[in-house]
Amino acid sequence: MNPQPKEIYIVQTIYRLCTDKRPCVVIEILKSGYVKFARISSAMDLYHLGRDFLIENNHPNFQDTGLKRTSYVSGEDFIEVPLSDVSKKTMGKLTGDLAKAFDKWLG
């Protein structure tokens, strides 16, 4: 099954000084055969109010994300990953009011 918007996957990416796999949320599936992702981080000291999307661990829909702690979706930039490099298994998904707030944040 192909990735769907708001699903969260573990993706190999470079983010700041970190090169390990990290959670990323699907923004859209591109016709070029790539998936546009936004990176997710739990390094809250790097969170920027107004730029990044906050996912608090006390939100009623938090458990659906598969995340372990309060995190944020980085609005710094998005990445494009070949569909063939995306895992077949999701980590979780933004759902309910959290998904609605995410859509509003995206614009």
ZIDAQUI-V517980 format. One record per pair of residues at least 4 apart in sequence whose C-alpha atoms are under 8 Angstrom apart, sorted by the first residue. I is the first residue (numbers start at 1). J is the second residue. Records with the same first field share a line. If there is no record, write none. Layout:
I: J + J
This chain:
1: 88
2: 88
3: 7 + 26 + 29 + 35
4: 26 + 28 + 29
5: 25 + 26 + 27 + 28 + 29
6: 25 + 26 + 27 + 93 + 94 + 95 + 99
7: 25 + 26 + 90 + 91 + 92 + 93 + 94
8: 23 + 24 + 25 + 26 + 65 + 66 + 90 + 91 + 92 + 93 + 94
9: 23 + 24 + 25 + 26 + 86 + 87 + 89 + 90 + 91 + 92
10: 21 + 22 + 23 + 24 + 87 + 90 + 91
11: 21 + 22 + 23 + 24 + 86 + 87
12: 19 + 20 + 21 + 22
13: 19 + 20 + 21 + 22
14: 18 + 19 + 20
15: 19 + 39
22: 39 + 40 + 41
23: 39 + 40 + 41 + 91
24: 37 + 38 + 39 + 40 + 73
25: 37 + 38 + 39 + 40 + 73 + 93
26: 35 + 36 + 37 + 38
27: 35 + 36 + 37 + 38
28: 35 + 36 + 37
29: 33 + 34 + 35 + 36
30: 34 + 35 + 36
33: 82 + 83
34: 80 + 81 + 82 + 83
35: 80 + 81 + 82 + 83
36: 78 + 79 + 80 + 81
37: 78 + 79 + 80 + 81
38: 73 + 74 + 75 + 77 + 78 + 79
39: 73 + 74 + 78 + 79
40: 71 + 72 + 73 + 74
41: 71 + 72 + 73 + 74
42: 69 + 70 + 71 + 72
43: 47 + 71
44: 71 + 72
47: 52 + 72 + 74
48: 52
49: 53
51: 74 + 75 + 76
52: 72 + 73 + 74 + 75 + 76
53: 72 + 73 + 74 + 75 + 102 + 105
54: 70 + 71 + 72 + 73
55: 59 + 62 + 70 + 71 + 72 + 73 + 98
56: 62 + 69 + 70 + 71
57: 62 + 63 + 68 + 69 + 70 + 71
58: 62
59: 98
61: 65 + 94 + 95 + 96 + 97 + 98
62: 66 + 67 + 94 + 98
63: 67
64: 92 + 93 + 94 + 95
65: 91 + 92 + 93 + 94 + 95
66: 91 + 92 + 93
67: 71 + 91 + 92
81: 85 + 86
82: 86
94: 98 + 99 + 102
95: 99 + 100
96: 100
97: 101
98: 102
99: 103
100: 104
101: 105
102: 106
103: 107
